Amino acid sequence: MRVRESDMSDQKQRLARQFIESIPHSRALGMVLDQIEDGTATISMPYDTRFVGDPETGVIHGGAVSALMDTCGGAAVMSHPTAPTATATIDLRIDYMRPATPGQRITARAECYNVTRSVAFVRATAVDEDSARPVATATGAFTVERAPGTKS
């Protein structure tokens, strides 16, 4: 049986959504999958005072931003056309450019730009609603697990 490309794309999107929704910290942070395409993902999270890192300024903790970018990177890998079935973070480097503006939603966009037999490489950017400048950027490497019999 041959699977149409659009059916495969829908299946990847469902898998990526399930991947995100199954991670407890993603649910706790209120992450929402805004968009997913072949090798790219956009995920956002609302401002939440529970995740403030500095009570004096109201700025969200860098760990919450890190979790958002990591999850977005994993979703980008899961949606890549080479059809990985699972992934895990090997390495993630985050550069914080500025504090996110208190009260604003943070959105991460990740692109899986290269996939080898066992490793996927990702770039990501996080912005808030004042998105003229990034809040953070990231580069990462993720494992690639494929279904048995799938070509790399």
Short mmCIF file of the C-alpha atoms (twelve columns), coordinates in Angstrom:
data_MODEL
# 
_entry.id   MODEL 
# 
loop_
_atom_site.group_PDB 
_atom_site.id 
_atom_site.type_symbol 
_atom_site.label_atom_id 
_atom_site.label_alt_id 
_atom_site.label_comp_id 
_atom_site.label_asym_id 
_atom_site.label_seq_id 
_atom_site.Cartn_x 
_atom_site.Cartn_y 
_atom_site.Cartn_z 
_atom_site.pdbx_PDB_model_num 
ATOM 1   C CA . MET A 1   0.000  0.000  0.000  1 
ATOM 2   C CA . ARG A 2   1.337  3.403  -0.920 1 
ATOM 3   C CA . VAL A 3   0.813  6.373  1.422  1 
ATOM 4   C CA . ARG A 4   0.073  9.755  -0.118 1 
ATOM 5   C CA . GLU A 5   2.449  12.600 0.800  1 
ATOM 6   C CA . SER A 6   -0.357 14.627 2.403  1 
ATOM 7   C CA . ASP A 7   -1.354 11.612 4.535  1 
ATOM 8   C CA . MET A 8   2.285  11.206 5.632  1 
ATOM 9   C CA . SER A 9   2.473  14.920 6.467  1 
ATOM 10  C CA . ASP A 10  -0.739 14.704 8.522  1 
ATOM 11  C CA . GLN A 11  0.649  11.672 10.338 1 
ATOM 12  C CA . LYS A 12  3.896  13.521 11.164 1 
ATOM 13  C CA . GLN A 13  1.927  16.482 12.460 1 
ATOM 14  C CA . ARG A 14  -0.149 14.209 14.688 1 
ATOM 15  C CA . LEU A 15  3.007  12.525 15.997 1 
ATOM 16  C CA . ALA A 16  4.635  15.894 16.717 1 
ATOM 17  C CA . ARG A 17  1.526  17.116 18.562 1 
ATOM 18  C CA . GLN A 18  1.411  13.917 20.613 1 
ATOM 19  C CA . PHE A 19  5.138  14.301 21.335 1 
ATOM 20  C CA . ILE A 20  4.592  17.807 22.734 1 
ATOM 21  C CA . GLU A 21  1.383  17.019 24.603 1 
ATOM 22  C CA . SER A 22  2.923  13.943 26.256 1 
ATOM 23  C CA . ILE A 23  5.721  15.937 27.925 1 
ATOM 24  C CA . PRO A 24  4.582  17.012 31.415 1 
ATOM 25  C CA . HIS A 25  6.672  20.217 31.477 1 
ATOM 26  C CA . SER A 26  5.204  21.272 28.118 1 
ATOM 27  C CA . ARG A 27  1.711  21.028 29.574 1 
ATOM 28  C CA . ALA A 28  2.772  22.751 32.813 1 
ATOM 29  C CA . LEU A 29  4.292  25.653 30.859 1 
ATOM 30  C CA . GLY A 30  1.145  25.959 28.727 1 
ATOM 31  C CA . MET A 31  2.980  25.301 25.449 1 
ATOM 32  C CA . VAL A 32  0.897  25.383 22.285 1 
ATOM 33  C CA . LEU A 33  1.939  23.987 18.918 1 
ATOM 34  C CA . ASP A 34  1.173  26.927 16.628 1 
ATOM 35  C CA . GLN A 35  2.555  25.579 13.361 1 
ATOM 36  C CA . ILE A 36  4.411  22.553 12.080 1 
ATOM 37  C CA . GLU A 37  5.671  21.790 8.602  1 
ATOM 38  C CA . ASP A 38  8.410  19.638 7.106  1 
ATOM 39  C CA . GLY A 39  11.353 20.251 9.403  1 
ATOM 40  C CA . THR A 40  10.038 23.404 11.079 1 
ATOM 41  C CA . ALA A 41  7.940  24.043 14.158 1 
ATOM 42  C CA . THR A 42  6.549  27.045 16.001 1 
ATOM 43  C CA . ILE A 43  5.525  26.677 19.646 1 
ATOM 44  C CA . SER A 44  4.458  29.398 22.070 1 
ATOM 45  C CA . MET A 45  3.784  29.720 25.759 1 
ATOM 46  C CA . PRO A 46  1.875  32.384 27.663 1 
ATOM 47  C CA . TYR A 47  3.328  34.609 30.336 1 
ATOM 48  C CA . ASP A 48  2.754  32.981 33.710 1 
ATOM 49  C CA . THR A 49  3.850  34.442 37.043 1 
ATOM 50  C CA . ARG A 50  4.602  30.903 38.309 1 
ATOM 51  C CA . PHE A 51  7.659  30.899 36.019 1 
ATOM 52  C CA . VAL A 52  9.082  34.297 36.888 1 
ATOM 53  C CA . GLY A 53  12.799 34.152 37.584 1 
ATOM 54  C CA . ASP A 54  13.156 37.652 39.042 1 
ATOM 55  C CA . PRO A 55  10.249 38.828 41.225 1 
ATOM 56  C CA . GLU A 56  11.439 42.450 41.069 1 
ATOM 57  C CA . THR A 57  11.222 42.655 37.275 1 
ATOM 58  C CA . GLY A 58  8.664  39.933 36.502 1 
ATOM 59  C CA . VAL A 59  10.950 38.423 33.843 1 
ATOM 60  C CA . ILE A 60  10.343 34.760 32.946 1 
ATOM 61  C CA . HIS A 61  13.109 32.402 34.092 1 
ATOM 62  C CA . GLY A 62  15.600 31.354 31.419 1 
ATOM 63  C CA . GLY A 63  14.840 27.714 32.177 1 
ATOM 64  C CA . ALA A 64  11.276 28.146 30.877 1 
ATOM 65  C CA . VAL A 65  12.631 29.737 27.687 1 
ATOM 66  C CA . SER A 66  15.138 26.897 27.398 1 
ATOM 67  C CA . ALA A 67  12.415 24.260 27.759 1 
ATOM 68  C CA . LEU A 68  10.335 26.008 25.076 1 
ATOM 69  C CA . MET A 69  13.245 26.091 22.621 1 
ATOM 70  C CA . ASP A 70  14.232 22.476 23.363 1 
ATOM 71  C CA . THR A 71  10.687 21.228 22.823 1 
ATOM 72  C CA . CYS A 72  10.351 23.255 19.637 1 
ATOM 73  C CA . GLY A 73  13.627 21.815 18.345 1 
ATOM 74  C CA . GLY A 74  12.416 18.285 19.031 1 
ATOM 75  C CA . ALA A 75  9.150  18.981 17.205 1 
ATOM 76  C CA . ALA A 76  11.072 20.303 14.182 1 
ATOM 77  C CA . VAL A 77  13.074 17.060 14.104 1 
ATOM 78  C CA . MET A 78  9.916  14.949 14.421 1 
ATOM 79  C CA . SER A 79  8.364  16.757 11.447 1 
ATOM 80  C CA . HIS A 80  11.393 16.399 9.164  1 
ATOM 81  C CA . PRO A 81  10.720 14.678 5.806  1 
ATOM 82  C CA . THR A 82  13.205 11.877 6.628  1 
ATOM 83  C CA . ALA A 83  10.525 10.539 8.985  1 
ATOM 84  C CA . PRO A 84  12.150 10.084 12.403 1 
ATOM 85  C CA . THR A 85  9.821  8.364  14.863 1 
ATOM 86  C CA . ALA A 86  11.479 9.612  18.034 1 
ATOM 87  C CA . THR A 87  14.140 12.048 19.185 1 
ATOM 88  C CA . ALA A 88  16.022 13.182 22.267 1 
ATOM 89  C CA . THR A 89  18.272 16.153 22.857 1 
ATOM 90  C CA . ILE A 90  21.991 15.442 22.629 1 
ATOM 91  C CA . ASP A 91  23.208 19.027 22.950 1 
ATOM 92  C CA . LEU A 92  21.512 22.420 23.113 1 
ATOM 93  C CA . ARG A 93  23.339 25.728 23.225 1 
ATOM 94  C CA . ILE A 94  21.216 28.749 24.085 1 
ATOM 95  C CA . ASP A 95  22.318 32.357 23.816 1 
ATOM 96  C CA . TYR A 96  20.099 34.719 25.794 1 
ATOM 97  C CA . MET A 97  19.958 38.060 23.996 1 
ATOM 98  C CA . ARG A 98  17.654 39.986 26.325 1 
ATOM 99  C CA . PRO A 99  14.992 39.405 28.982 1 
ATOM 100 C CA . ALA A 100 11.535 38.587 27.672 1 
ATOM 101 C CA . THR A 101 9.108  41.429 28.255 1 
ATOM 102 C CA . PRO A 102 6.979  40.653 31.339 1 
ATOM 103 C CA . GLY A 103 3.368  39.896 30.501 1 
ATOM 104 C CA . GLN A 104 4.066  38.851 26.911 1 
ATOM 105 C CA . ARG A 105 3.708  35.489 25.171 1 
ATOM 106 C CA . ILE A 106 7.007  33.900 24.077 1 
ATOM 107 C CA . THR A 107 7.160  32.124 20.719 1 
ATOM 108 C CA . ALA A 108 9.916  29.805 19.520 1 
ATOM 109 C CA . ARG A 109 10.503 28.793 15.915 1 
ATOM 110 C CA . ALA A 110 12.883 25.931 15.125 1 
ATOM 111 C CA . GLU A 111 14.245 24.590 11.863 1 
ATOM 112 C CA . CYS A 112 15.787 21.140 11.455 1 
ATOM 113 C CA . TYR A 113 18.303 22.020 8.753  1 
ATOM 114 C CA . ASN A 114 20.370 18.833 8.478  1 
ATOM 115 C CA . VAL A 115 19.772 15.177 9.298  1 
ATOM 116 C CA . THR A 116 22.356 12.419 9.222  1 
ATOM 117 C CA . ARG A 117 21.724 8.733  9.836  1 
ATOM 118 C CA . SER A 118 21.588 9.248  13.604 1 
ATOM 119 C CA . VAL A 119 21.757 12.990 14.402 1 
ATOM 120 C CA . ALA A 120 19.555 15.967 13.476 1 
ATOM 121 C CA . PHE A 121 20.772 19.565 13.659 1 
ATOM 122 C CA . VAL A 122 18.465 22.409 14.640 1 
ATOM 123 C CA . ARG A 123 18.468 26.227 14.847 1 
ATOM 124 C CA . ALA A 124 15.851 28.063 16.900 1 
ATOM 125 C CA . THR A 125 14.869 31.597 17.842 1 
ATOM 126 C CA . ALA A 126 12.574 32.766 20.650 1 
ATOM 127 C CA . VAL A 127 10.806 36.116 20.527 1 
ATOM 128 C CA . ASP A 128 8.183  37.865 22.608 1 
ATOM 129 C CA . GLU A 129 5.465  40.180 21.315 1 
ATOM 130 C CA . ASP A 130 8.110  42.917 20.938 1 
ATOM 131 C CA . SER A 131 9.751  40.664 18.363 1 
ATOM 132 C CA . ALA A 132 12.055 43.262 16.817 1 
ATOM 133 C CA . ARG A 133 14.940 41.521 18.639 1 
ATOM 134 C CA . PRO A 134 15.189 37.889 19.737 1 
ATOM 135 C CA . VAL A 135 14.912 36.920 23.387 1 
ATOM 136 C CA . ALA A 136 17.199 33.935 22.716 1 
ATOM 137 C CA . THR A 137 18.695 31.846 19.945 1 
ATOM 138 C CA . ALA A 138 19.721 28.200 20.070 1 
ATOM 139 C CA . THR A 139 21.545 25.532 18.130 1 
ATOM 140 C CA . GLY A 140 21.182 21.899 18.951 1 
ATOM 141 C CA . ALA A 141 21.786 18.298 18.054 1 
ATOM 142 C CA . PHE A 142 19.087 15.671 18.524 1 
ATOM 143 C CA . THR A 143 19.028 11.886 18.175 1 
ATOM 144 C CA . VAL A 144 17.201 10.414 15.208 1 
ATOM 145 C CA . GLU A 145 15.301 7.191  15.723 1 
ATOM 146 C CA . ARG A 146 13.498 5.678  12.756 1 
ATOM 147 C CA . ALA A 147 10.917 2.963  12.380 1 
ATOM 148 C CA . PRO A 148 12.447 -0.406 11.438 1 
ATOM 149 C CA . GLY A 149 12.879 -0.677 7.678  1 
ATOM 150 C CA . THR A 150 12.885 3.101  7.125  1 
ATOM 151 C CA . LYS A 151 15.694 4.396  4.946  1 
ATOM 152 C CA . SER A 152 17.824 7.251  6.217  1 
# 
